[in-house]
């Protein structure tokens, strides 16, 4: 499956910006039927970065995935590449 069919867009709020700085994490809106393995594969393929952990939650706006990257990858660098800043 194409990673762009699983990952829709980053979810940016003040809280997610704090997560990026403190936990090396980014939050994305993802396909509701996608599981954690599919999300991990899509993120690693899109950004060529190793994923340490994935937490998901379902909100009224859709399914959100909080991606924590390994310590050798900086979430800020990925955020810069996708245009969060």
ChimeraX attribute file (.defattr): number of C-alpha atoms within 10 A of each C-alpha:
attribute: neighborCount
match mode: 1-to-1
recipient: residues
	/A:1	8
	/A:2	10
	/A:3	16
	/A:4	13
	/A:5	11
	/A:6	20
	/A:7	21
	/A:8	13
	/A:9	13
	/A:10	19
	/A:11	16
	/A:12	15
	/A:13	10
	/A:14	8
	/A:15	8
	/A:16	18
	/A:17	20
	/A:18	13
	/A:19	17
	/A:20	21
	/A:21	13
	/A:22	9
	/A:23	16
	/A:24	19
	/A:25	26
	/A:26	24
	/A:27	22
	/A:28	20
	/A:29	21
	/A:30	23
	/A:31	18
	/A:32	14
	/A:33	9
	/A:34	13
	/A:35	13
	/A:36	15
	/A:37	9
	/A:38	17
	/A:39	22
	/A:40	20
	/A:41	16
	/A:42	19
	/A:43	20
	/A:44	15
	/A:45	13
	/A:46	13
	/A:47	11
	/A:48	12
	/A:49	17
	/A:50	17
	/A:51	18
	/A:52	13
	/A:53	13
	/A:54	17
	/A:55	11
	/A:56	18
	/A:57	11
	/A:58	12
	/A:59	8
	/A:60	5
	/A:61	7
	/A:62	11
	/A:63	16
	/A:64	22
	/A:65	24
	/A:66	20
	/A:67	24
	/A:68	22
	/A:69	23
	/A:70	15
	/A:71	12
	/A:72	8
	/A:73	15
	/A:74	17
	/A:75	22
	/A:76	17
	/A:77	10
	/A:78	17
	/A:79	17
	/A:80	10
	/A:81	11
	/A:82	12
	/A:83	9
	/A:84	12
	/A:85	9
